[in-house]
Amino acid sequence: MAEEERILEVTPDFDGKRIDQFLAASFSDCSRSFLQKLLKDGKVSINGKTQKASSKVAAGDAVLVLLPEPEARFLGAGSCALLSV
């Protein structure tokens, strides 16, 4: 299964916030349970290191999110209506 990489830069307004809060704001079309599963499965990293939901982000951090294929986003824990770009 191919994954889609999304790289996001943390803006100053999320400095010191939890990664799960940052992801929820960045992927508003995705359920929180879907995003929690990505974190649990090691599909989210900050500056190259996988993270727990409680990890904090800092302004300027590079957050890499590995999203499953679009059809897989509607299976399992939660859903995500993101369109491929």
Secondary structure as GFF3:
##gff-version 3
##sequence-region A 1 85
A	DSSP	beta_strand	4	9	.	.	.	ID=ss1
A	DSSP	three_ten_helix	12	14	.	.	.	ID=ss2
A	DSSP	alpha_helix	19	26	.	.	.	ID=ss3
A	DSSP	alpha_helix	32	40	.	.	.	ID=ss4
A	DSSP	beta_strand	44	46	.	.	.	ID=ss5
A	DSSP	beta_strand	49	50	.	.	.	ID=ss6
A	DSSP	beta_strand	62	67	.	.	.	ID=ss7
A	DSSP	three_ten_helix	70	74	.	.	.	ID=ss8
###
